[in-house]
Amino acid sequence: MKNSIALEYWKHTALNLGQAARDLRYFYYHPDADKIAAEGTLKHYSYSGVRRIRSLGNNIFYSVIPPHWHHSKADLESMMPASAKEWFLHGYAPWSYPDPSKAKK
């Protein structure tokens, strides 16, 4: 099945923007910060912010570059059965919205 490059790009972008939205929502909380300092402390907040800003930059970067630059054809084909909304939600809250490529099979 030949997929539209625009559709692949759109769904991939939705996933990465969902991840970026999660970074913004949990900007002052990152699980790695729990190993550094107690939650609620200035050190925890600052470490979380540093981790989230890196992740946010990474997610925005990967949302704008073409997905075929860093994903296989099989990866992109597995995204096709699900909608862009499902991919966004999976990126935003993967604990609530499981991987749509596995759920649709």
Biopython code that builds the backbone (N, CA, C, O; Angstrom):
import numpy as np
from Bio.PDB.StructureBuilder import StructureBuilder

atoms = [
    (1, "MET", "N", (0.839, -1.185, 0.000)),
    (1, "MET", "CA", (0.000, 0.000, 0.000)),
    (1, "MET", "C", (0.883, 1.247, 0.000)),
    (1, "MET", "O", (1.746, 1.405, 0.864)),
    (2, "LYS", "N", (0.665, 2.115, -0.956)),
    (2, "LYS", "CA", (1.449, 3.342, -1.040)),
    (2, "LYS", "C", (0.754, 4.435, -0.230)),
    (2, "LYS", "O", (-0.410, 4.757, -0.467)),
    (3, "ASN", "N", (1.473, 4.984, 0.705)),
    (3, "ASN", "CA", (0.912, 6.023, 1.564)),
    (3, "ASN", "C", (1.289, 7.399, 1.039)),
    (3, "ASN", "O", (2.333, 7.575, 0.411)),
    (4, "SER", "N", (0.451, 8.341, 1.299)),
    (4, "SER", "CA", (0.727, 9.725, 0.961)),
    (4, "SER", "C", (1.833, 10.242, 1.882)),
    (4, "SER", "O", (1.773, 10.064, 3.099)),
    (5, "ILE", "N", (2.824, 10.872, 1.300)),
    (5, "ILE", "CA", (3.911, 11.447, 2.100)),
    (5, "ILE", "C", (3.343, 12.501, 3.052)),
    (5, "ILE", "O", (3.778, 12.613, 4.198)),
    (6, "ALA", "N", (2.374, 13.267, 2.569)),
    (6, "ALA", "CA", (1.764, 14.303, 3.413)),
    (6, "ALA", "C", (1.052, 13.680, 4.616)),
    (6, "ALA", "O", (1.119, 14.216, 5.722)),
    (7, "LEU", "N", (0.375, 12.559, 4.403)),
    (7, "LEU", "CA", (-0.329, 11.894, 5.503)),
    (7, "LEU", "C", (0.667, 11.313, 6.517)),
    (7, "LEU", "O", (0.454, 11.415, 7.725)),
    (8, "GLU", "N", (1.743, 10.712, 6.029)),
    (8, "GLU", "CA", (2.792, 10.208, 6.934)),
    (8, "GLU", "C", (3.353, 11.356, 7.765)),
    (8, "GLU", "O", (3.509, 11.243, 8.981)),
    (9, "TYR", "N", (3.652, 12.455, 7.092)),
    (9, "TYR", "CA", (4.214, 13.628, 7.751)),
    (9, "TYR", "C", (3.246, 14.149, 8.814)),
    (9, "TYR", "O", (3.654, 14.449, 9.936)),
    (10, "TRP", "N", (1.957, 14.255, 8.456)),
    (10, "TRP", "CA", (0.939, 14.782, 9.364)),
    (10, "TRP", "C", (0.821, 13.926, 10.621)),
    (10, "TRP", "O", (0.807, 14.457, 11.732)),
    (11, "LYS", "N", (0.737, 12.616, 10.458)),
    (11, "LYS", "CA", (0.568, 11.731, 11.617)),
    (11, "LYS", "C", (1.815, 11.730, 12.496)),
    (11, "LYS", "O", (1.714, 11.720, 13.722)),
    (12, "HIS", "N", (2.970, 11.741, 11.879)),
    (12, "HIS", "CA", (4.226, 11.789, 12.621)),
    (12, "HIS", "C", (4.341, 13.110, 13.384)),
    (12, "HIS", "O", (4.765, 13.133, 14.540)),
    (13, "THR", "N", (3.962, 14.198, 12.732)),
    (13, "THR", "CA", (3.981, 15.505, 13.389)),
    (13, "THR", "C", (3.022, 15.523, 14.575)),
    (13, "THR", "O", (3.349, 16.063, 15.631)),
    (14, "ALA", "N", (1.843, 14.937, 14.405)),
    (14, "ALA", "CA", (0.863, 14.879, 15.498)),
    (14, "ALA", "C", (1.442, 14.154, 16.711)),
    (14, "ALA", "O", (1.272, 14.608, 17.843)),
    (15, "LEU", "N", (2.120, 13.037, 16.483)),
    (15, "LEU", "CA", (2.742, 12.286, 17.577)),
    (15, "LEU", "C", (3.762, 13.150, 18.313)),
    (15, "LEU", "O", (3.748, 13.225, 19.542)),
    (16, "ASN", "N", (4.641, 13.798, 17.563)),
    (16, "ASN", "CA", (5.685, 14.609, 18.187)),
    (16, "ASN", "C", (5.131, 15.852, 18.868)),
    (16, "ASN", "O", (5.651, 16.270, 19.903)),
    (17, "LEU", "N", (4.088, 16.448, 18.307)),
    (17, "LEU", "CA", (3.474, 17.597, 18.973)),
    (17, "LEU", "C", (2.765, 17.166, 20.256)),
    (17, "LEU", "O", (2.717, 17.928, 21.222)),
    (18, "GLY", "N", (2.220, 15.962, 20.274)),
    (18, "GLY", "CA", (1.649, 15.425, 21.509)),
    (18, "GLY", "C", (2.716, 15.276, 22.584)),
    (18, "GLY", "O", (2.482, 15.584, 23.753)),
    (19, "GLN", "N", (3.891, 14.800, 22.179)),
    (19, "GLN", "CA", (4.997, 14.664, 23.131)),
    (19, "GLN", "C", (5.459, 16.038, 23.613)),
    (19, "GLN", "O", (5.788, 16.207, 24.787)),
    (20, "ALA", "N", (5.486, 17.018, 22.709)),
    (20, "ALA", "CA", (5.872, 18.380, 23.091)),
    (20, "ALA", "C", (4.849, 18.971, 24.070)),
    (20, "ALA", "O", (5.219, 19.648, 25.029)),
    (21, "ALA", "N", (3.567, 18.710, 23.822)),
    (21, "ALA", "CA", (2.523, 19.190, 24.739)),
    (21, "ALA", "C", (2.681, 18.561, 26.121)),
    (21, "ALA", "O", (2.450, 19.218, 27.136)),
    (22, "ARG", "N", (3.075, 17.288, 26.158)),
    (22, "ARG", "CA", (3.319, 16.627, 27.448)),
    (22, "ARG", "C", (4.491, 17.298, 28.163)),
    (22, "ARG", "O", (4.450, 17.491, 29.378)),
    (23, "ASP", "N", (5.536, 17.653, 27.408)),
    (23, "ASP", "CA", (6.674, 18.348, 28.015)),
    (23, "ASP", "C", (6.244, 19.667, 28.646)),
    (23, "ASP", "O", (6.723, 20.030, 29.720)),
    (24, "LEU", "N", (5.342, 20.380, 27.982)),
    (24, "LEU", "CA", (4.860, 21.646, 28.542)),
    (24, "LEU", "C", (3.982, 21.420, 29.767)),
    (24, "LEU", "O", (4.094, 22.138, 30.761)),
    (25, "ARG", "N", (3.110, 20.420, 29.691)),
    (25, "ARG", "CA", (2.208, 20.152, 30.815)),
    (25, "ARG", "C", (2.988, 19.771, 32.072)),
    (25, "ARG", "O", (2.664, 20.223, 33.171)),
    (26, "TYR", "N", (4.000, 18.951, 31.908)),
    (26, "TYR", "CA", (4.774, 18.458, 33.053)),
    (26, "TYR", "C", (6.146, 19.120, 33.129)),
    (26, "TYR", "O", (7.124, 18.489, 33.528)),
    (27, "PHE", "N", (6.215, 20.395, 32.745)),
    (27, "PHE", "CA", (7.500, 21.084, 32.666)),
    (27, "PHE", "C", (8.279, 21.018, 33.980)),
    (27, "PHE", "O", (9.495, 20.828, 33.967)),
    (28, "TYR", "N", (7.604, 21.171, 35.091)),
    (28, "TYR", "CA", (8.284, 21.178, 36.392)),
    (28, "TYR", "C", (8.301, 19.818, 37.074)),
    (28, "TYR", "O", (8.620, 19.714, 38.258)),
    (29, "TYR", "N", (7.956, 18.773, 36.321)),
    (29, "TYR", "CA", (8.079, 17.426, 36.867)),
    (29, "TYR", "C", (8.667, 16.514, 35.798)),
    (29, "TYR", "O", (8.127, 16.407, 34.697)),
    (30, "HIS", "N", (9.751, 15.873, 36.123)),
    (30, "HIS", "CA", (10.353, 14.856, 35.258)),
    (30, "HIS", "C", (10.763, 13.708, 36.172)),
    (30, "HIS", "O", (11.381, 13.941, 37.211)),
    (31, "PRO", "N", (10.426, 12.457, 35.798)),
    (31, "PRO", "CA", (10.735, 11.329, 36.687)),
    (31, "PRO", "C", (12.221, 11.203, 37.029)),
    (31, "PRO", "O", (12.563, 10.734, 38.114)),
    (32, "ASP", "N", (13.103, 11.614, 36.121)),
    (32, "ASP", "CA", (14.541, 11.535, 36.413)),
    (32, "ASP", "C", (14.938, 12.460, 37.561)),
    (32, "ASP", "O", (15.920, 12.201, 38.256)),
    (33, "ALA", "N", (14.184, 13.529, 37.760)),
    (33, "ALA", "CA", (14.506, 14.479, 38.826)),
    (33, "ALA", "C", (14.294, 13.875, 40.210)),
    (33, "ALA", "O", (14.879, 14.342, 41.187)),
    (34, "ASP", "N", (13.460, 12.839, 40.299)),
    (34, "ASP", "CA", (13.224, 12.182, 41.592)),
    (34, "ASP", "C", (14.507, 11.584, 42.164)),
    (34, "ASP", "O", (14.649, 11.455, 43.380)),
    (35, "LYS", "N", (15.439, 11.222, 41.285)),
    (35, "LYS", "CA", (16.717, 10.642, 41.723)),
    (35, "LYS", "C", (17.675, 11.722, 42.224)),
    (35, "LYS", "O", (18.643, 11.422, 42.923)),
    (36, "ILE", "N", (17.404, 12.978, 41.863)),
    (36, "ILE", "CA", (18.302, 14.085, 42.184)),
    (36, "ILE", "C", (17.886, 14.818, 43.462)),
    (36, "ILE", "O", (18.723, 15.164, 44.295)),
    (37, "ALA", "N", (16.576, 15.046, 43.598)),
    (37, "ALA", "CA", (16.082, 15.819, 44.745)),
    (37, "ALA", "C", (14.625, 15.463, 45.017)),
    (37, "ALA", "O", (13.941, 14.892, 44.168)),
    (38, "ALA", "N", (14.172, 15.803, 46.192)),
    (38, "ALA", "CA", (12.779, 15.540, 46.570)),
    (38, "ALA", "C", (11.835, 16.399, 45.734)),
    (38, "ALA", "O", (12.113, 17.563, 45.444)),
    (39, "GLU", "N", (10.710, 15.791, 45.355)),
    (39, "GLU", "CA", (9.714, 16.521, 44.572)),
    (39, "GLU", "C", (9.233, 17.741, 45.355)),
    (39, "GLU", "O", (9.031, 17.673, 46.567)),
    (40, "GLY", "N", (9.053, 18.850, 44.650)),
    (40, "GLY", "CA", (8.598, 20.084, 45.278)),
    (40, "GLY", "C", (9.722, 21.022, 45.677)),
    (40, "GLY", "O", (9.470, 22.163, 46.066)),
    (41, "THR", "N", (10.962, 20.554, 45.583)),
    (41, "THR", "CA", (12.092, 21.418, 45.921)),
    (41, "THR", "C", (12.540, 22.202, 44.688)),
    (41, "THR", "O", (12.248, 21.821, 43.555)),
    (42, "LEU", "N", (13.243, 23.288, 44.926)),
    (42, "LEU", "CA", (13.758, 24.109, 43.836)),
    (42, "LEU", "C", (14.694, 23.298, 42.938)),
    (42, "LEU", "O", (14.669, 23.442, 41.715)),
    (43, "LYS", "N", (15.508, 22.455, 43.544)),
    (43, "LYS", "CA", (16.434, 21.629, 42.767)),
    (43, "LYS", "C", (15.662, 20.671, 41.854)),
    (43, "LYS", "O", (16.045, 20.466, 40.702)),
    (44, "HIS", "N", (14.583, 20.090, 42.363)),
    (44, "HIS", "CA", (13.750, 19.184, 41.562)),
    (44, "HIS", "C", (13.125, 19.942, 40.396)),
    (44, "HIS", "O", (13.147, 19.468, 39.260)),
    (45, "TYR", "N", (12.568, 21.120, 40.678)),
    (45, "TYR", "CA", (11.949, 21.926, 39.623)),
    (45, "TYR", "C", (12.958, 22.324, 38.550)),
    (45, "TYR", "O", (12.678, 22.222, 37.356)),
    (46, "SER", "N", (14.124, 22.773, 38.980)),
    (46, "SER", "CA", (15.109, 23.235, 38.001)),
    (46, "SER", "C", (15.649, 22.080, 37.168)),
    (46, "SER", "O", (15.823, 22.226, 35.958)),
    (47, "TYR", "N", (15.914, 20.949, 37.785)),
    (47, "TYR", "CA", (16.390, 19.789, 37.031)),
    (47, "TYR", "C", (15.316, 19.323, 36.054)),
    (47, "TYR", "O", (15.614, 18.995, 34.906)),
    (48, "SER", "N", (14.070, 19.295, 36.510)),
    (48, "SER", "CA", (12.959, 18.901, 35.638)),
    (48, "SER", "C", (12.848, 19.846, 34.450)),
    (48, "SER", "O", (12.675, 19.405, 33.314)),
    (49, "GLY", "N", (12.946, 21.137, 34.711)),
    (49, "GLY", "CA", (12.866, 22.123, 33.632)),
    (49, "GLY", "C", (13.949, 21.938, 32.592)),
    (49, "GLY", "O", (13.687, 22.039, 31.394)),
    (50, "VAL", "N", (15.166, 21.669, 33.038)),
    (50, "VAL", "CA", (16.272, 21.428, 32.101)),
    (50, "VAL", "C", (15.992, 20.195, 31.251)),
    (50, "VAL", "O", (16.178, 20.221, 30.034)),
    (51, "ARG", "N", (15.547, 19.120, 31.886)),
    (51, "ARG", "CA", (15.234, 17.886, 31.138)),
    (51, "ARG", "C", (14.094, 18.119, 30.151)),
    (51, "ARG", "O", (14.153, 17.665, 29.008)),
    (52, "ARG", "N", (13.058, 18.825, 30.594)),
    (52, "ARG", "CA", (11.892, 19.053, 29.732)),
    (52, "ARG", "C", (12.220, 19.986, 28.569)),
    (52, "ARG", "O", (11.717, 19.787, 27.463)),
    (53, "ILE", "N", (13.048, 20.995, 28.798)),
    (53, "ILE", "CA", (13.369, 21.918, 27.706)),
    (53, "ILE", "C", (14.149, 21.185, 26.616)),
    (53, "ILE", "O", (13.958, 21.447, 25.429)),
    (54, "ARG", "N", (15.023, 20.273, 27.018)),
    (54, "ARG", "CA", (15.749, 19.457, 26.030)),
    (54, "ARG", "C", (14.788, 18.565, 25.258)),
    (54, "ARG", "O", (14.865, 18.468, 24.033)),
    (55, "SER", "N", (13.894, 17.925, 25.971)),
    (55, "SER", "CA", (12.917, 17.042, 25.343)),
    (55, "SER", "C", (11.975, 17.831, 24.433)),
    (55, "SER", "O", (11.645, 17.380, 23.336)),
    (56, "LEU", "N", (11.548, 19.000, 24.885)),
    (56, "LEU", "CA", (10.663, 19.849, 24.090)),
    (56, "LEU", "C", (11.339, 20.250, 22.778)),
    (56, "LEU", "O", (10.729, 20.168, 21.712)),
    (57, "GLY", "N", (12.582, 20.677, 22.858)),
    (57, "GLY", "CA", (13.325, 21.035, 21.644)),
    (57, "GLY", "C", (13.452, 19.860, 20.700)),
    (57, "GLY", "O", (13.281, 20.006, 19.490)),
    (58, "ASN", "N", (13.751, 18.702, 21.246)),
    (58, "ASN", "CA", (13.881, 17.487, 20.450)),
    (58, "ASN", "C", (12.554, 17.136, 19.773)),
    (58, "ASN", "O", (12.527, 16.814, 18.585)),
    (59, "ASN", "N", (11.459, 17.198, 20.526)),
    (59, "ASN", "CA", (10.152, 16.852, 19.965)),
    (59, "ASN", "C", (9.711, 17.835, 18.890)),
    (59, "ASN", "O", (9.116, 17.427, 17.893)),
    (60, "ILE", "N", (9.988, 19.108, 19.070)),
    (60, "ILE", "CA", (9.647, 20.089, 18.037)),
    (60, "ILE", "C", (10.512, 19.866, 16.799)),
    (60, "ILE", "O", (10.014, 19.917, 15.675)),
    (61, "PHE", "N", (11.799, 19.621, 17.002)),
    (61, "PHE", "CA", (12.693, 19.342, 15.871)),
    (61, "PHE", "C", (12.179, 18.161, 15.052)),
    (61, "PHE", "O", (12.071, 18.251, 13.829)),
    (62, "TYR", "N", (11.861, 17.054, 15.726)),
    (62, "TYR", "CA", (11.400, 15.863, 15.009)),
    (62, "TYR", "C", (9.997, 16.026, 14.435)),
    (62, "TYR", "O", (9.601, 15.259, 13.558)),
    (63, "SER", "N", (9.243, 17.004, 14.909)),
    (63, "SER", "CA", (7.917, 17.232, 14.326)),
    (63, "SER", "C", (8.008, 17.972, 12.995)),
    (63, "SER", "O", (7.077, 17.908, 12.192)),
    (64, "VAL", "N", (9.110, 18.671, 12.750)),
    (64, "VAL", "CA", (9.218, 19.433, 11.499)),
    (64, "VAL", "C", (10.075, 18.769, 10.433)),
    (64, "VAL", "O", (9.900, 19.053, 9.248)),
    (65, "ILE", "N", (10.996, 17.892, 10.817)),
    (65, "ILE", "CA", (11.797, 17.242, 9.772)),
    (65, "ILE", "C", (11.004, 16.078, 9.175)),
    (65, "ILE", "O", (10.167, 15.485, 9.856)),
    (66, "PRO", "N", (11.261, 15.751, 7.914)),
    (66, "PRO", "CA", (10.521, 14.654, 7.277)),
    (66, "PRO", "C", (10.709, 13.336, 8.029)),
    (66, "PRO", "O", (11.833, 12.972, 8.371)),
    (67, "PRO", "N", (9.611, 12.623, 8.287)),
    (67, "PRO", "CA", (9.700, 11.390, 9.075)),
    (67, "PRO", "C", (10.523, 10.299, 8.409)),
    (67, "PRO", "O", (11.109, 9.464, 9.097)),
    (68, "HIS", "N", (10.578, 10.292, 7.074)),
    (68, "HIS", "CA", (11.342, 9.234, 6.409)),
    (68, "HIS", "C", (12.850, 9.420, 6.566)),
    (68, "HIS", "O", (13.621, 8.545, 6.173)),
    (69, "TRP", "N", (13.278, 10.542, 7.133)),
    (69, "TRP", "CA", (14.701, 10.740, 7.414)),
    (69, "TRP", "C", (15.168, 9.893, 8.597)),
    (69, "TRP", "O", (16.351, 9.569, 8.693)),
    (70, "HIS", "N", (14.257, 9.534, 9.492)),
    (70, "HIS", "CA", (14.679, 8.807, 10.692)),
    (70, "HIS", "C", (13.763, 7.641, 11.063)),
    (70, "HIS", "O", (13.903, 7.066, 12.142)),
    (71, "HIS", "N", (12.829, 7.287, 10.182)),
    (71, "HIS", "CA", (11.967, 6.120, 10.399)),
    (71, "HIS", "C", (11.984, 5.233, 9.166)),
    (71, "HIS", "O", (12.140, 5.710, 8.042)),
    (72, "SER", "N", (11.823, 3.951, 9.388)),
    (72, "SER", "CA", (11.756, 3.008, 8.265)),
    (72, "SER", "C", (10.387, 3.091, 7.599)),
    (72, "SER", "O", (9.437, 3.646, 8.153)),
    (73, "LYS", "N", (10.313, 2.536, 6.419)),
    (73, "LYS", "CA", (9.041, 2.477, 5.697)),
    (73, "LYS", "C", (8.005, 1.705, 6.528)),
    (73, "LYS", "O", (6.835, 2.085, 6.583)),
    (74, "ALA", "N", (8.448, 0.627, 7.167)),
    (74, "ALA", "CA", (7.544, -0.175, 8.009)),
    (74, "ALA", "C", (7.019, 0.640, 9.193)),
    (74, "ALA", "O", (5.843, 0.533, 9.545)),
    (75, "ASP", "N", (7.883, 1.451, 9.809)),
    (75, "ASP", "CA", (7.444, 2.312, 10.918)),
    (75, "ASP", "C", (6.322, 3.237, 10.466)),
    (75, "ASP", "O", (5.299, 3.370, 11.138)),
    (76, "LEU", "N", (6.527, 3.867, 9.326)),
    (76, "LEU", "CA", (5.546, 4.831, 8.828)),
    (76, "LEU", "C", (4.258, 4.142, 8.391)),
    (76, "LEU", "O", (3.169, 4.679, 8.591)),
    (77, "GLU", "N", (4.376, 2.971, 7.803)),
    (77, "GLU", "CA", (3.179, 2.226, 7.401)),
    (77, "GLU", "C", (2.357, 1.804, 8.618)),
    (77, "GLU", "O", (1.130, 1.733, 8.548)),
    (78, "SER", "N", (3.030, 1.527, 9.724)),
    (78, "SER", "CA", (2.298, 1.112, 10.930)),
    (78, "SER", "C", (1.471, 2.260, 11.516)),
    (78, "SER", "O", (0.567, 2.026, 12.317)),
    (79, "MET", "N", (1.779, 3.488, 11.120)),
    (79, "MET", "CA", (1.030, 4.646, 11.622)),
    (79, "MET", "C", (-0.271, 4.891, 10.858)),
    (79, "MET", "O", (-1.143, 5.616, 11.335)),
    (80, "MET", "N", (-0.403, 4.294, 9.684)),
    (80, "MET", "CA", (-1.517, 4.616, 8.794)),
    (80, "MET", "C", (-2.908, 4.237, 9.308)),
    (80, "MET", "O", (-3.839, 5.014, 9.096)),
    (81, "PRO", "N", (-3.110, 3.100, 9.965)),
    (81, "PRO", "CA", (-4.479, 2.754, 10.381)),
    (81, "PRO", "C", (-5.094, 3.720, 11.405)),
    (81, "PRO", "O", (-6.317, 3.843, 11.475)),
    (82, "ALA", "N", (-4.275, 4.393, 12.186)),
    (82, "ALA", "CA", (-4.783, 5.287, 13.233)),
    (82, "ALA", "C", (-4.837, 6.728, 12.728)),
    (82, "ALA", "O", (-4.125, 7.102, 11.796)),
    (83, "SER", "N", (-5.687, 7.520, 13.355)),
    (83, "SER", "CA", (-5.828, 8.927, 12.971)),
    (83, "SER", "C", (-4.717, 9.774, 13.597)),
    (83, "SER", "O", (-4.034, 9.341, 14.525)),
    (84, "ALA", "N", (-4.556, 10.977, 13.073)),
    (84, "ALA", "CA", (-3.587, 11.912, 13.643)),
    (84, "ALA", "C", (-3.962, 12.251, 15.090)),
    (84, "ALA", "O", (-3.082, 12.436, 15.932)),
    (85, "LYS", "N", (-5.257, 12.333, 15.377)),
    (85, "LYS", "CA", (-5.702, 12.610, 16.753)),
    (85, "LYS", "C", (-5.245, 11.505, 17.702)),
    (85, "LYS", "O", (-4.781, 11.781, 18.808)),
    (86, "GLU", "N", (-5.380, 10.247, 17.263)),
    (86, "GLU", "CA", (-4.938, 9.130, 18.108)),
    (86, "GLU", "C", (-3.437, 9.199, 18.352)),
    (86, "GLU", "O", (-2.975, 8.901, 19.453)),
    (87, "TRP", "N", (-2.672, 9.589, 17.336)),
    (87, "TRP", "CA", (-1.219, 9.704, 17.502)),
    (87, "TRP", "C", (-0.867, 10.851, 18.443)),
    (87, "TRP", "O", (0.042, 10.728, 19.264)),
    (88, "PHE", "N", (-1.585, 11.968, 18.325)),
    (88, "PHE", "CA", (-1.347, 13.088, 19.234)),
    (88, "PHE", "C", (-1.599, 12.660, 20.681)),
    (88, "PHE", "O", (-0.786, 12.918, 21.569)),
    (89, "LEU", "N", (-2.733, 12.007, 20.900)),
    (89, "LEU", "CA", (-3.082, 11.575, 22.259)),
    (89, "LEU", "C", (-2.075, 10.566, 22.803)),
    (89, "LEU", "O", (-1.748, 10.597, 23.989)),
    (90, "HIS", "N", (-1.583, 9.677, 21.952)),
    (90, "HIS", "CA", (-0.566, 8.711, 22.392)),
    (90, "HIS", "C", (0.719, 9.441, 22.789)),
    (90, "HIS", "O", (1.357, 9.080, 23.778)),
    (91, "GLY", "N", (1.094, 10.453, 22.028)),
    (91, "GLY", "CA", (2.275, 11.237, 22.379)),
    (91, "GLY", "C", (2.090, 12.011, 23.670)),
    (91, "GLY", "O", (3.022, 12.147, 24.463)),
    (92, "TYR", "N", (0.880, 12.519, 23.876)),
    (92, "TYR", "CA", (0.588, 13.346, 25.047)),
    (92, "TYR", "C", (0.462, 12.522, 26.325)),
    (92, "TYR", "O", (0.988, 12.908, 27.369)),
    (93, "ALA", "N", (-0.223, 11.405, 26.245)),
    (93, "ALA", "CA", (-0.465, 10.582, 27.443)),
    (93, "ALA", "C", (-0.412, 9.101, 27.078)),
    (93, "ALA", "O", (-1.453, 8.448, 27.007)),
    (94, "PRO", "N", (0.794, 8.559, 26.844)),
    (94, "PRO", "CA", (0.900, 7.155, 26.416)),
    (94, "PRO", "C", (0.372, 6.161, 27.443)),
    (94, "PRO", "O", (0.019, 5.037, 27.085)),
    (95, "TRP", "N", (0.312, 6.552, 28.707)),
    (95, "TRP", "CA", (-0.222, 5.662, 29.742)),
    (95, "TRP", "C", (-1.745, 5.540, 29.624)),
    (95, "TRP", "O", (-2.319, 4.563, 30.104)),
    (96, "SER", "N", (-2.401, 6.508, 28.998)),
    (96, "SER", "CA", (-3.857, 6.466, 28.816)),
    (96, "SER", "C", (-4.278, 6.047, 27.413)),
    (96, "SER", "O", (-5.365, 5.504, 27.216)),
    (97, "TYR", "N", (-3.402, 6.305, 26.438)),
    (97, "TYR", "CA", (-3.702, 6.002, 25.036)),
    (97, "TYR", "C", (-2.586, 5.119, 24.492)),
    (97, "TYR", "O", (-1.538, 5.626, 24.091)),
    (98, "PRO", "N", (-2.798, 3.808, 24.473)),
    (98, "PRO", "CA", (-1.736, 2.902, 24.032)),
    (98, "PRO", "C", (-1.356, 3.123, 22.567)),
    (98, "PRO", "O", (-2.074, 3.784, 21.817)),
    (99, "ASP", "N", (-0.242, 2.571, 22.186)),
    (99, "ASP", "CA", (0.283, 2.701, 20.824)),
    (99, "ASP", "C", (-0.793, 2.314, 19.810)),
    (99, "ASP", "O", (-1.177, 1.146, 19.739)),
    (100, "PRO", "N", (-1.286, 3.272, 19.025)),
    (100, "PRO", "CA", (-2.357, 2.977, 18.074)),
    (100, "PRO", "C", (-1.963, 1.977, 16.993)),
    (100, "PRO", "O", (-2.829, 1.296, 16.444)),
    (101, "SER", "N", (-0.688, 1.877, 16.681)),
    (101, "SER", "CA", (-0.271, 0.924, 15.642)),
    (101, "SER", "C", (-0.455, -0.511, 16.118)),
    (101, "SER", "O", (-0.673, -1.410, 15.306)),
    (102, "LYS", "N", (-0.371, -0.732, 17.412)),
    (102, "LYS", "CA", (-0.569, -2.076, 17.961)),
    (102, "LYS", "C", (-2.054, -2.351, 18.213)),
    (102, "LYS", "O", (-2.509, -3.485, 18.061)),
    (103, "ALA", "N", (-2.796, -1.338, 18.591)),
    (103, "ALA", "CA", (-4.219, -1.503, 18.903)),
    (103, "ALA", "C", (-5.065, -1.743, 17.658)),
    (103, "ALA", "O", (-6.125, -2.363, 17.745)),
    (104, "LYS", "N", (-4.616, -1.261, 16.500)),
    (104, "LYS", "CA", (-5.419, -1.343, 15.281)),
    (104, "LYS", "C", (-5.207, -2.632, 14.503)),
    (104, "LYS", "O", (-5.910, -2.875, 13.522)),
    (105, "LYS", "N", (-4.258, -3.461, 14.914)),
    (105, "LYS", "CA", (-3.956, -4.682, 14.146)),
    (105, "LYS", "C", (-4.985, -5.740, 14.349)),
    (105, "LYS", "O", (-4.878, -6.824, 13.775)),
]
sb = StructureBuilder()
sb.init_structure("model")
sb.init_model(0)
sb.init_chain("A")
sb.init_seg("    ")
for serial, (resi, resn, name, xyz) in enumerate(atoms, 1):
    if name == "N":
        sb.init_residue(resn, " ", resi, " ")
    sb.init_atom(name, np.array(xyz, "f"), 0.0, 1.0, " ", f" {name:<3s}", serial, name[0])
structure = sb.get_structure()
